């Protein structure tokens, strides 16, 4: 039995998260019964999460009307924003799930052809170089996926365990039990009644899980697709430099074979452009909301870390801040990685021995070089490119909002 290709091994790391989110990246291969089961899981998670979100919004509105402190109001705001982000990411992925399935199939086909071609390479040095190109990026991707999962578990634990620690500390100091919940949410019953409190606590625990599972699932799939498209671009770059690397002028009887190889490289490049465009169309809307919400999330979470007197909750928001920063950074990092790798094709043509070719082939390569100067990229619905420059802009905006919020809070007399 043949071993699964690298791409399938990477996707297998996402199966667990996608299963418990009620999402899928292979919708066209599922039976109607399997799709129904997934939709039921998703709807259960959706109603579980959004019942808490509605209660949090109601608490926020009630807090404004009843004069709750500024810190209390900012405590619930980033949680609501993060929940909306998780909702939209999952909804947009479901809306585009057929396109996701097509993208996965095309990437798998490319990867399988590439690995078969690699096995047939007689030059051992060339095989080692290509294995290194794949290996280092796949290892990095798997490290990112692992760190993402670990940080999500840490974030869940900090928010869920913090109230239990506070309950224990207050009991130790006062010998009285004061029930505390992780989040400020209004329910149609007394959530601090001992008869209901354990169930409400578990409900909020699962809501936190749903938020992080949705965000991790959608983002991790983006990381996987970006990585494997970028790997294909770098293999294409190597092939162009290798195929067009002859140091002598080709004879007439050699040109036909070379022209065929050149046409294959051009078709490969066109397919990668199409796949990157598919990935962009799938994620454009969620990237836009991600960009809009990230500055607010970082600002409010940073404010909570500084101003919150309760150390346990301050630590929780510190982990939350780290997660928010890492989430938007990795999104921009992989977007930047895709852009850079696609533009390297232009450099590959320039660095090749194109001047030893006939006029027709030189014109074809010039077209490839010119097209490659326009990078394949992810955007926030066309308003902004997803790259490291965008990450710096988000940090700059977040700092401006934070400085303004701190000034208003200070002058308002707390």
KALIN-V50494 format. One record per residue. N is the residue number from 0. RES is the residue in one small letter. SS is DSSP state (h for helix, s for strand, l for the rest). PHI is phi in whole degrees, -180 to 180 (NA if undefined). Layout:
n | res | ss | phi
N | RES | SS | PHI
N | RES | SS | PHI
This chain:
n | res | ss | phi
0 | x | l | NA
1 | x | l | -71
2 | x | l | -75
3 | x | l | -65
4 | x | l | -72
5 | x | h | -55
6 | x | h | -61
7 | x | h | -67
8 | x | h | -65
9 | x | h | -69
10 | x | h | -65
11 | x | h | -61
12 | x | l | -70
13 | x | l | -98
14 | x | h | -57
15 | x | h | -61
16 | x | h | -64
17 | x | h | -63
18 | x | h | -61
19 | x | h | -83
20 | x | h | -89
21 | x | l | 78
22 | x | l | -111
23 | x | l | -152
24 | x | l | -116
25 | x | l | -139
26 | x | h | -62
27 | x | h | -72
28 | x | h | -101
29 | x | l | -91
30 | x | l | -78
31 | x | h | -60
32 | x | h | -67
33 | x | h | -66
34 | x | h | -64
35 | x | h | -63
36 | x | h | -62
37 | x | h | -64
38 | x | h | -65
39 | x | h | -65
40 | x | h | -63
41 | x | h | -63
42 | x | h | -65
43 | x | h | -60
44 | x | h | -63
45 | x | h | -61
46 | x | h | -71
47 | x | h | -63
48 | x | h | -67
49 | x | h | -77
50 | x | h | -66
51 | x | h | -72
52 | x | h | -63
53 | x | h | -63
54 | x | h | -65
55 | x | h | -68
56 | x | h | -64
57 | x | h | -63
58 | x | h | -63
59 | x | h | -63
60 | x | h | -65
61 | x | h | -64
62 | x | h | -65
63 | x | h | -66
64 | x | h | -69
65 | x | h | -97
66 | x | l | 77
67 | x | l | -63
68 | x | l | -66
69 | x | h | -61
70 | x | h | -65
71 | x | h | -63
72 | x | h | -67
73 | x | h | -77
74 | x | h | -66
75 | x | h | -86
76 | x | h | -60
77 | x | h | -65
78 | x | h | -65
79 | x | h | -66
80 | x | h | -61
81 | x | h | -64
82 | x | h | -67
83 | x | h | -62
84 | x | h | -61
85 | x | h | -63
86 | x | h | -59
87 | x | h | -67
88 | x | h | -60
89 | x | h | -67
90 | x | h | -64
91 | x | h | -66
92 | x | h | -68
93 | x | h | -63
94 | x | h | -61
95 | x | l | -107
96 | x | h | -65
97 | x | h | -69
98 | x | h | -67
99 | x | h | -62
100 | x | h | -62
101 | x | h | -64
102 | x | h | -62
103 | x | h | -62
104 | x | h | -63
105 | x | h | -67
106 | x | h | -66
107 | x | h | -64
108 | x | h | -63
109 | x | h | -61
110 | x | h | -65
111 | x | h | -67
112 | x | h | -61
113 | x | h | -67
114 | x | h | -69
115 | x | h | -65
116 | x | h | -62
117 | x | h | -67
118 | x | h | -68
119 | x | l | -91
120 | x | l | -73
121 | x | l | -83
122 | x | l | -77
123 | x | h | -64
124 | x | h | -63
125 | x | h | -64
126 | x | h | -62
127 | x | h | -64
128 | x | h | -62
129 | x | h | -68
130 | x | h | -62
131 | x | h | -67
132 | x | h | -61
133 | x | h | -69
134 | x | h | -60
135 | x | h | -68
136 | x | h | -75
137 | x | h | -67
138 | x | h | -63
139 | x | h | -63
140 | x | h | -58
141 | x | h | -66
142 | x | h | -66
143 | x | h | -64
144 | x | h | -62
145 | x | h | -66
146 | x | h | -64
147 | x | h | -61
148 | x | h | -67
149 | x | h | -63
150 | x | h | -66
151 | x | h | -64
152 | x | h | -62
153 | x | h | -63
154 | x | h | -66
155 | x | h | -61
156 | x | h | -64
157 | x | h | -65
158 | x | h | -72
159 | x | h | -83
160 | x | h | -81
161 | x | h | -54
162 | x | h | -61
163 | x | h | -66
164 | x | h | -64
165 | x | h | -65
166 | x | h | -61
167 | x | h | -65
168 | x | h | -65
169 | x | h | -67
170 | x | h | -67
171 | x | h | -65
172 | x | h | -84
173 | x | h | -114
174 | x | l | 61
175 | x | l | -125
176 | x | l | -94
177 | x | l | -114
178 | x | l | -72
179 | x | l | -129
180 | x | l | -110
181 | x | l | -63
182 | x | l | -131
183 | x | l | -86
184 | x | l | -135
185 | x | l | -96
186 | x | l | -114
187 | x | l | -77
188 | x | l | -153
189 | x | l | -78
190 | x | l | -71
191 | x | l | -95
192 | x | l | -70
193 | x | h | -59
194 | x | h | -73
195 | x | h | -107
196 | x | h | -53
197 | x | h | -60
198 | x | h | -72
199 | x | h | -65
200 | x | h | -62
201 | x | h | -65
202 | x | h | -64
203 | x | h | -68
204 | x | h | -60
205 | x | h | -69
206 | x | h | -62
207 | x | h | -62
208 | x | h | -61
209 | x | h | -62
210 | x | h | -58
211 | x | h | -72
212 | x | h | -64
213 | x | h | -61
214 | x | h | -66
215 | x | h | -63
216 | x | h | -62
217 | x | h | -68
218 | x | h | -68
219 | x | h | -62
220 | x | h | -64
221 | x | h | -62
222 | x | h | -60
223 | x | h | -63
224 | x | h | -65
225 | x | h | -60
226 | x | h | -63
227 | x | h | -76
228 | x | h | -68
229 | x | h | -64
230 | x | h | -61
231 | x | h | -63
232 | x | h | -63
233 | x | h | -73
234 | x | h | -68
235 | x | h | -62
236 | x | h | -58
237 | x | h | -62
238 | x | h | -65
239 | x | h | -63
240 | x | h | -65
241 | x | h | -80
242 | x | h | -69
243 | x | l | -98
244 | x | l | -102
245 | x | l | -68
246 | x | l | -97
247 | x | l | -134
248 | x | l | -74
249 | x | l | -73
250 | x | l | -82
251 | x | h | -59
252 | x | h | -73
253 | x | h | -92
254 | x | h | -67
255 | x | h | -63
256 | x | h | -65
257 | x | h | -67
258 | x | h | -60
259 | x | h | -64
260 | x | h | -63
261 | x | h | -65
262 | x | h | -63
263 | x | h | -64
264 | x | h | -65
265 | x | h | -65
266 | x | h | -64
267 | x | h | -60
268 | x | h | -62
269 | x | h | -63
270 | x | h | -68
271 | x | h | -64
272 | x | h | -61
273 | x | h | -66
274 | x | h | -66
275 | x | h | -64
276 | x | h | -66
277 | x | h | -63
278 | x | h | -62
279 | x | h | -63
280 | x | h | -67
281 | x | h | -70
282 | x | h | -105
283 | x | h | -59
284 | x | h | -68
285 | x | h | -68
286 | x | h | -64
287 | x | h | -62
288 | x | h | -67
289 | x | h | -61
290 | x | h | -67
291 | x | h | -66
292 | x | h | -87
293 | x | h | -64
294 | x | h | -61
295 | x | h | -67
296 | x | h | -60
297 | x | h | -64
298 | x | h | -62
299 | x | h | -67
300 | x | h | -68
301 | x | h | -62
302 | x | h | -64
303 | x | h | -64
304 | x | h | -61
305 | x | h | -79
306 | x | h | -93
307 | x | l | -73
308 | x | l | -77
309 | x | l | -74
310 | x | h | -64
311 | x | h | -61
312 | x | h | -72
313 | x | h | -63
314 | x | h | -65
315 | x | h | -59
316 | x | h | -74
317 | x | h | -66
318 | x | h | -66
319 | x | h | -61
320 | x | h | -62
321 | x | h | -61
322 | x | h | -65
323 | x | h | -64
324 | x | h | -64
325 | x | h | -67
326 | x | h | -62
327 | x | h | -74
328 | x | h | -65
329 | x | h | -66
330 | x | h | -60
331 | x | h | -69
332 | x | h | -63
333 | x | h | -70
334 | x | h | -63
335 | x | h | -67
336 | x | h | -61
337 | x | h | -64
338 | x | h | -61
339 | x | h | -63
340 | x | h | -67
341 | x | h | -70
342 | x | h | -76
343 | x | h | -67
344 | x | h | -63
345 | x | h | -62
346 | x | h | -65
347 | x | h | -63
348 | x | h | -64
349 | x | h | -63
350 | x | h | -81
351 | x | l | -79
352 | x | l | -91
353 | x | h | -62
354 | x | h | -72
355 | x | h | -90
356 | x | l | -100
357 | x | l | -77
358 | x | h | -62
359 | x | h | -63
360 | x | h | -68
361 | x | h | -62
362 | x | h | -65
363 | x | h | -62
364 | x | h | -68
365 | x | h | -65
366 | x | h | -64
367 | x | h | -61
368 | x | h | -64
369 | x | h | -64
370 | x | h | -67
371 | x | h | -70
372 | x | l | -73
373 | x | l | -96
374 | x | l | -71
375 | x | l | -73
376 | x | l | -153
377 | x | l | -98
378 | x | s | -134
379 | x | l | -92
380 | x | l | 57
381 | x | l | 86
382 | x | l | -79
383 | x | l | -155
384 | x | s | -76
385 | x | l | -92
386 | x | l | -154
387 | x | h | -69
388 | x | h | -65
389 | x | h | -65
390 | x | h | -62
391 | x | h | -65
392 | x | h | -65
393 | x | h | -64
394 | x | h | -63
395 | x | h | -63
396 | x | h | -65
397 | x | h | -62
398 | x | h | -65
399 | x | h | -64
400 | x | h | -64
401 | x | h | -63
402 | x | h | -62
403 | x | h | -66
404 | x | h | -63
405 | x | h | -65
406 | x | h | -65
407 | x | h | -62
408 | x | h | -65
409 | x | h | -67
410 | x | h | -75
411 | x | l | -81
412 | x | l | 78
413 | x | l | 56
